Amino acid sequence: MEDRDLMENELLIIKGVCDLYLHGAIESTTAEVHQAFKEALNISLDIQNKLYNLMSEKGWYKTDTAEQTKIDATKTKYANA
């Protein structure tokens, strides 16, 4: 397996972990449990950010640039809502 494939898999896994920790924090019934999930989420978000940055530096994570007309149309749509 290539390094790029491994990092893509790791990124997908950490995104899933972040989702689980977020929901754990939202649904927690005590302050202690909430804090534990929140701390785990923050650590996971840091890992996700590092993976993303490394992949982006290597050109392995490309994003499309939104057209300005579409951005403006979306702003207008939700400004009037």
Rosetta constraint file for C-alpha pairs under 8 A:
AtomPair CA 1 CA 5 HARMONIC 6.41 0.50
AtomPair CA 1 CA 6 HARMONIC 6.83 0.50
AtomPair CA 2 CA 6 HARMONIC 6.39 0.50
AtomPair CA 3 CA 7 HARMONIC 6.17 0.50
AtomPair CA 4 CA 8 HARMONIC 6.13 0.50
AtomPair CA 4 CA 55 HARMONIC 7.73 0.50
AtomPair CA 4 CA 60 HARMONIC 6.73 0.50
AtomPair CA 5 CA 9 HARMONIC 6.18 0.50
AtomPair CA 6 CA 10 HARMONIC 6.19 0.50
AtomPair CA 7 CA 11 HARMONIC 6.02 0.50
AtomPair CA 7 CA 51 HARMONIC 7.19 0.50
AtomPair CA 7 CA 55 HARMONIC 7.45 0.50
AtomPair CA 8 CA 12 HARMONIC 6.23 0.50
AtomPair CA 9 CA 13 HARMONIC 6.19 0.50
AtomPair CA 10 CA 14 HARMONIC 6.12 0.50
AtomPair CA 11 CA 15 HARMONIC 6.13 0.50
AtomPair CA 11 CA 48 HARMONIC 6.32 0.50
AtomPair CA 11 CA 51 HARMONIC 6.48 0.50
AtomPair CA 11 CA 52 HARMONIC 7.33 0.50
AtomPair CA 12 CA 16 HARMONIC 6.35 0.50
AtomPair CA 13 CA 17 HARMONIC 6.25 0.50
AtomPair CA 14 CA 18 HARMONIC 6.10 0.50
AtomPair CA 14 CA 44 HARMONIC 6.59 0.50
AtomPair CA 14 CA 47 HARMONIC 7.53 0.50
AtomPair CA 14 CA 48 HARMONIC 6.10 0.50
AtomPair CA 15 CA 19 HARMONIC 6.32 0.50
AtomPair CA 15 CA 48 HARMONIC 6.92 0.50
AtomPair CA 16 CA 20 HARMONIC 6.34 0.50
AtomPair CA 17 CA 21 HARMONIC 6.20 0.50
AtomPair CA 17 CA 44 HARMONIC 7.22 0.50
AtomPair CA 18 CA 22 HARMONIC 6.02 0.50
AtomPair CA 18 CA 41 HARMONIC 5.63 0.50
AtomPair CA 18 CA 44 HARMONIC 6.00 0.50
AtomPair CA 18 CA 45 HARMONIC 6.65 0.50
AtomPair CA 19 CA 23 HARMONIC 6.29 0.50
AtomPair CA 20 CA 24 HARMONIC 6.07 0.50
AtomPair CA 21 CA 25 HARMONIC 6.12 0.50
AtomPair CA 21 CA 37 HARMONIC 5.43 0.50
AtomPair CA 21 CA 38 HARMONIC 7.08 0.50
AtomPair CA 21 CA 40 HARMONIC 6.71 0.50
AtomPair CA 21 CA 41 HARMONIC 5.32 0.50
AtomPair CA 22 CA 26 HARMONIC 6.24 0.50
AtomPair CA 22 CA 37 HARMONIC 7.13 0.50
AtomPair CA 22 CA 38 HARMONIC 7.23 0.50
AtomPair CA 22 CA 41 HARMONIC 6.40 0.50
AtomPair CA 23 CA 27 HARMONIC 5.98 0.50
AtomPair CA 24 CA 28 HARMONIC 5.77 0.50
AtomPair CA 24 CA 34 HARMONIC 7.33 0.50
AtomPair CA 24 CA 37 HARMONIC 6.01 0.50
AtomPair CA 25 CA 33 HARMONIC 7.33 0.50
AtomPair CA 25 CA 34 HARMONIC 4.73 0.50
AtomPair CA 25 CA 35 HARMONIC 7.37 0.50
AtomPair CA 25 CA 36 HARMONIC 7.92 0.50
AtomPair CA 25 CA 37 HARMONIC 5.04 0.50
AtomPair CA 25 CA 38 HARMONIC 5.86 0.50
AtomPair CA 26 CA 34 HARMONIC 7.39 0.50
AtomPair CA 28 CA 33 HARMONIC 5.86 0.50
AtomPair CA 28 CA 34 HARMONIC 5.23 0.50
AtomPair CA 29 CA 33 HARMONIC 7.05 0.50
AtomPair CA 29 CA 34 HARMONIC 7.25 0.50
AtomPair CA 30 CA 34 HARMONIC 6.15 0.50
AtomPair CA 31 CA 35 HARMONIC 6.03 0.50
AtomPair CA 32 CA 36 HARMONIC 6.24 0.50
AtomPair CA 33 CA 37 HARMONIC 6.28 0.50
AtomPair CA 34 CA 38 HARMONIC 6.05 0.50
AtomPair CA 35 CA 39 HARMONIC 6.07 0.50
AtomPair CA 36 CA 40 HARMONIC 6.22 0.50
AtomPair CA 37 CA 41 HARMONIC 5.98 0.50
AtomPair CA 38 CA 42 HARMONIC 6.23 0.50
AtomPair CA 39 CA 43 HARMONIC 6.32 0.50
AtomPair CA 40 CA 44 HARMONIC 6.13 0.50
AtomPair CA 41 CA 45 HARMONIC 6.02 0.50
AtomPair CA 42 CA 46 HARMONIC 6.26 0.50
AtomPair CA 43 CA 47 HARMONIC 6.42 0.50
AtomPair CA 44 CA 48 HARMONIC 6.13 0.50
AtomPair CA 45 CA 49 HARMONIC 6.09 0.50
AtomPair CA 46 CA 50 HARMONIC 6.25 0.50
AtomPair CA 47 CA 51 HARMONIC 6.21 0.50
AtomPair CA 48 CA 52 HARMONIC 6.08 0.50
AtomPair CA 49 CA 53 HARMONIC 6.06 0.50
AtomPair CA 50 CA 54 HARMONIC 6.13 0.50
AtomPair CA 51 CA 55 HARMONIC 6.12 0.50
AtomPair CA 52 CA 56 HARMONIC 5.96 0.50
AtomPair CA 52 CA 61 HARMONIC 7.21 0.50
AtomPair CA 53 CA 57 HARMONIC 6.06 0.50
AtomPair CA 54 CA 58 HARMONIC 6.38 0.50
AtomPair CA 55 CA 59 HARMONIC 6.21 0.50
AtomPair CA 55 CA 60 HARMONIC 4.93 0.50
AtomPair CA 55 CA 61 HARMONIC 5.46 0.50
AtomPair CA 56 CA 60 HARMONIC 5.63 0.50
AtomPair CA 56 CA 61 HARMONIC 4.81 0.50
AtomPair CA 56 CA 62 HARMONIC 6.73 0.50
AtomPair CA 66 CA 70 HARMONIC 6.92 0.50
AtomPair CA 66 CA 71 HARMONIC 6.87 0.50
AtomPair CA 67 CA 71 HARMONIC 6.48 0.50
AtomPair CA 68 CA 72 HARMONIC 6.09 0.50
AtomPair CA 69 CA 73 HARMONIC 6.08 0.50
AtomPair CA 70 CA 74 HARMONIC 6.14 0.50
AtomPair CA 71 CA 75 HARMONIC 6.23 0.50
AtomPair CA 72 CA 76 HARMONIC 6.16 0.50
AtomPair CA 73 CA 77 HARMONIC 6.08 0.50
AtomPair CA 74 CA 78 HARMONIC 6.30 0.50
AtomPair CA 75 CA 79 HARMONIC 5.86 0.50
AtomPair CA 76 CA 80 HARMONIC 6.36 0.50
AtomPair CA 77 CA 81 HARMONIC 6.74 0.50
